[in-house]
Amino acid sequence: MKKTVLRKYAKLIAVMGGNVKKGQDVEIFAELDQPEFVKMVAEECYACGARKVTVEWSYQPLTKLNQKKRSLTTLSKIEDWEIAKLKHQSETLPVRIYLDSDDPDGLKGVNQAKISKASQARYPIIKPYREAMENKYQWCIAAVPGAAWAKKVFPNETRSRAIEKLWEAILYTSRVDEDPIAAWKAHNADLQARCDYLNGLGIETLEYKSANGTDFRVGMIEDALFMGGSEIAQGSGIEFNPNIPSEEVFISPMKGIADGLVVASKPLSYRGELIENFSVRFEGGKAVEVHAERNEDLLREMISMDEGAAYLGECALVPYDSPIRNSGLLFYNTLFDENAACHLALGHGFTNTLKDYDKYTVKECYEKGINDSMIHVDFMIGTEDLSITAITRDGKRVPIFANGNWAF
């Protein structure tokens, strides 16, 4: 891939993604797959005026080794230096940039029950720091090709050609054209216009139907708002784009109001393993029954991580006719596949979808109906024939999606 094109992508991530400002610290999280590109992103962050850029490297095979060889006690323990680091991050609010390149099946074979127990032990310690940072800092998740991931998407290509083709797909779906920053400003404006329309309807319920078996209703919080594209960091007022790419308009629904069956339209990569051909049935807002042709036990493990893991944290609307879906690729990566289809998320909801959320405590946001959980896992339900109808608080039925795409 030409360095001039990659430089545009790196600048897009720093300027529109994290929107790094003069004097800010930046943390980049990356695997070992594309170190030269990571350096480009760091350079662009410094060009924006960053005070300090640090990179936290990881290596999925080593992560797998550690998860296999460490005891549950060791995996569960948070060291004093880790707590000090969390405290520092919650006080300084660095910009966080995540460059994803994981193998979708890279952790296959680990003891998932052990990993769940370790996560459950660590989470109560991490949670106060996470809540102290929530909505207050800029962050962005983007992607770079890893060799194993590229071969998963393009199994019939050589390793080098698969990586090149995955680069092409990432750049295309991320709108890295002649002027990617201008393209993203226009895209943000379009998503905001759709949010404004939806927020003016006074939606009480969304009703989903598809020929694959999806037949589902979910309730909305009265003063929740649809969001999409860029967000604003609380306090600083800095605008940033948390996901590159992104095609979604989303909202956090009312906890406890969801009934019916949803059938996944794409595989889900969760904890480095693929869950395939699955469905989830909701009753009284809770996932009460799941089925999967592959990794059903992992799906059950996921929804039992804590009390909130079986409830919904997000409803996202994505047109079937989108750049990611039109690429014709199955990415086996949630960042991309969730932006190719309407999706739901089990687990943690977004407090900033509440109108005037900054006037409430986190606890008050949960009391208003935002779900609280240690997980937030998106899964795709969008299909070519999906219809979504909004039932408004004054009793009107308004088409939102028809034949998989926006009805307005």
Residue pairs with C-beta under 8 A, 6 or more apart in sequence:
1 164
1 167
1 168
1 171
5 171
5 176
6 37
6 40
6 167
7 40
7 44
8 176
8 180
9 37
9 142
9 170
9 171
9 174
9 176
9 180
10 37
10 40
10 41
10 43
10 44
11 44
11 47
11 180
11 181
12 174
12 176
12 180
12 181
12 184
12 244
13 41
13 44
13 97
13 140
13 142
13 244
14 20
14 41
14 44
14 45
14 47
14 48
14 97
15 44
15 48
15 181
16 180
16 181
16 184
16 185
16 230
16 240
16 241
16 244
17 97
17 140
17 142
17 240
17 241
17 242
17 244
18 26
18 45
18 95
18 96
18 97
18 138
18 139
18 140
18 240
19 48
19 95
19 138
19 238
19 239
19 240
19 241
20 26
20 45
20 48
20 49
20 50
20 95
20 138
21 48
21 49
21 238
22 48
22 49
22 50
23 49
23 50
23 51
24 49
24 50
24 51
24 94
24 95
25 50
25 51
25 52
25 53
25 54
25 92
25 94
25 95
26 42
26 45
26 50
26 52
26 53
26 54
26 94
26 95
26 96
26 97
27 53
27 54
27 55
27 56
27 89
27 94
27 95
27 96
27 97
28 38
28 41
28 42
28 45
28 53
28 54
28 55
28 56
28 97
28 98
28 99
29 55
29 56
29 58
29 96
29 97
29 98
29 99
30 38
30 55
30 56
30 57
30 58
30 98
30 99
30 101
30 144
31 57
31 58
31 59
31 60
31 99
31 101
31 102
31 146
32 57
32 58
32 59
33 101
33 144
33 145
33 146
33 147
34 99
34 101
34 144
34 145
37 99
37 144
38 55
38 99
38 144
41 97
41 99
42 53
42 55
45 53
45 95
45 97
46 53
50 95
60 102
60 103
60 106
60 107
60 272
61 106
63 107
64 106
64 107
64 109
64 110
64 272
66 75
67 75
67 107
67 110
67 111
67 114
67 115
68 109
68 110
68 111
72 114
72 117
72 118
75 114
75 115
75 118
76 117
76 118
76 121
76 122
77 121
78 122
78 125
78 126
83 125
86 126
86 129
87 129
89 129
89 133
90 129
90 132
90 133
93 133
93 136
93 137
94 137
95 137
95 138
95 139
96 137
96 138
96 139
96 140
97 139
97 140
97 142
98 139
98 140
98 141
98 142
99 142
99 143
99 144
100 141
100 142
100 143
100 144
100 333
100 335
101 143
101 144
101 145
101 146
101 149
102 146
102 149
102 269
102 272
102 333
103 146
103 148
103 149
103 152
103 272
104 149
104 152
104 269
104 272
104 274
104 332
104 333
105 148
105 152
105 269
105 272
105 273
105 274
106 148
106 272
107 271
107 272
107 273
108 272
108 273
110 271
110 272
112 271
112 273
112 297
112 298
112 301
113 301
115 271
116 301
116 305
119 305
119 374
120 305
120 306
120 374
123 306
123 374
127 374
131 362
134 351
134 362
135 233
135 234
135 351
135 352
135 357
135 358
136 233
136 234
136 235
136 236
137 233
138 233
138 236
138 238
138 240
139 240
139 242
140 240
140 241
140 242
140 243
140 244
141 242
141 243
141 244
141 335
142 174
142 244
142 335
143 170
143 333
143 335
143 336
144 167
144 170
145 162
145 163
145 166
145 167
145 170
147 159
147 162
147 163
149 166
149 332
149 333
150 157
150 159
150 162
150 163
150 165
150 166
151 157
151 159
151 162
152 332
153 162
153 165
153 166
153 169
153 329
153 330
153 331
153 332
154 161
154 162
154 165
154 166
155 162
157 165
169 327
169 329
169 331
172 323
172 327
173 245
173 323
173 324
173 327
173 336
173 339
174 180
174 244
174 245
175 183
175 184
175 187
175 245
175 323
177 183
184 241
184 244
187 229
188 229
188 230
188 241
190 229
191 228
191 229
191 246
191 249
192 228
192 229
194 226
194 228
194 249
194 406
194 408
195 225
195 226
195 227
195 228
195 249
197 408
198 226
198 249
198 390
198 400
199 225
199 226
201 390
201 392
201 398
202 392
202 393
202 394
203 220
203 390
203 391
203 392
203 393
203 398
204 219
204 220
204 222
204 391
204 392
204 393
205 217
205 218
205 219
205 220
205 257
205 390
205 391
206 217
206 218
206 220
206 253
206 315
206 388
206 389
206 390
206 391
206 400
207 216
207 217
207 388
207 389
207 390
207 391
208 214
208 215
208 216
208 217
208 218
208 260
208 262
208 342
208 381
208 386
208 387
208 388
209 215
209 216
209 386
209 387
209 389
210 263
210 381
210 383
210 385
210 386
210 387
211 383
211 385
212 263
212 265
212 383
213 261
213 263
213 279
214 260
214 261
214 262
214 263
214 381
214 383
214 386
215 260
215 261
216 258
216 259
216 260
216 261
216 262
216 282
217 258
217 259
217 260
218 253
218 254
218 257
218 258
218 282
218 312
218 315
219 253
219 254
219 256
219 257
219 258
219 285
220 251
220 253
220 254
221 252
221 253
221 254
221 353
221 354
221 368
221 369
221 370
222 393
223 354
223 355
223 356
223 368
224 251
224 252
224 253
224 254
224 353
224 354
224 355
224 369
225 251
225 353
225 354
225 355
226 249
226 250
226 251
226 317
226 353
227 249
227 250
227 251
227 350
227 352
227 353
228 246
228 248
228 249
228 250
229 241
229 246
230 239
230 240
230 241
231 239
231 240
231 241
231 242
231 352
232 238
232 239
232 240
233 239
233 240
234 352
234 358
243 335
243 339
245 323
245 324
245 335
245 336
245 339
246 339
247 318
247 319
247 322
247 323
247 324
247 339
247 340
248 316
248 317
248 318
248 338
248 339
248 343
249 316
249 317
249 318
250 314
250 315
250 316
250 317
250 350
250 353
251 314
251 315
251 353
252 313
252 314
252 315
252 349
252 350
252 351
252 353
252 354
252 369
252 370
252 371
253 312
253 314
253 315
253 349
253 369
254 285
254 369
255 285
255 308
255 311
255 312
255 349
255 369
255 370
255 371
256 284
256 285
256 286
256 311
256 369
257 285
258 282
258 284
258 285
258 286
258 311
258 312
259 282
259 283
259 284
259 285
260 281
260 282
261 279
261 280
261 281
261 282
262 279
262 280
262 281
262 282
262 344
262 381
263 278
263 279
263 381
264 277
264 278
264 279
264 280
264 379
264 380
264 381
265 341
265 380
265 381
265 382
265 383
266 330
266 337
266 340
266 341
266 379
266 380
267 274
267 275
267 276
267 277
267 330
267 332
267 337
268 274
268 275
268 276
268 278
268 334
268 377
268 379
268 380
269 275
269 332
269 333
269 334
270 295
270 298
270 299
270 302
270 377
271 298
273 295
273 298
274 294
274 295
274 332
275 292
275 294
275 295
275 296
275 298
275 299
276 292
276 293
276 294
276 295
277 292
277 293
277 294
278 290
278 291
278 292
278 293
278 296
278 299
278 379
279 290
279 291
279 292
280 287
280 289
280 290
280 303
280 346
280 379
281 287
281 288
281 289
281 290
282 288
282 312
285 311
285 312
286 310
286 311
287 303
287 310
287 311
287 346
288 310
290 296
290 299
290 300
290 303
292 299
302 309
302 346
302 375
302 377
303 309
303 310
303 346
304 310
305 347
305 373
305 374
305 375
306 373
306 374
306 375
307 373
308 347
308 348
308 371
308 372
308 373
308 374
309 346
309 347
309 373
309 374
309 375
310 346
311 346
311 347
311 371
311 373
312 344
312 345
312 346
312 349
312 371
313 345
313 346
313 347
313 348
313 349
313 350
313 370
313 371
313 373
313 376
314 343
314 344
314 345
314 349
314 350
314 376
314 378
315 344
316 338
316 342
316 343
316 344
316 345
316 378
317 342
317 388
317 400
317 401
317 406
318 338
318 339
318 340
318 341
318 342
318 343
318 382
319 401
319 404
319 405
319 406
320 341
320 382
320 383
320 384
320 386
320 403
320 404
320 405
321 404
321 405
322 339
322 340
324 331
324 336
324 337
324 339
324 340
325 340
325 341
329 336
330 337
331 337
331 340
334 377
334 378
337 380
338 378
338 379
338 380
340 380
340 382
341 380
341 381
341 382
341 383
342 380
342 381
342 382
342 386
342 388
342 401
343 378
343 379
343 380
343 381
343 382
344 378
344 379
344 381
345 376
345 377
345 378
345 379
346 373
346 375
346 376
346 377
346 379
347 371
347 373
347 374
347 375
347 376
347 377
348 371
348 372
348 373
348 374
348 375
348 376
349 370
349 371
349 372
350 370
351 357
351 360
351 362
351 365
351 370
353 370
354 360
354 365
354 368
354 370
357 365
360 368
366 372
382 404
383 404
384 403
384 404
385 403
385 404
386 401
386 403
386 404
387 399
387 401
387 402
387 403
388 399
388 400
388 401
389 397
389 398
389 399
389 400
390 397
390 398
390 399
390 400
391 397
391 398
392 398
399 407
399 408
400 406
400 407
400 408
401 407
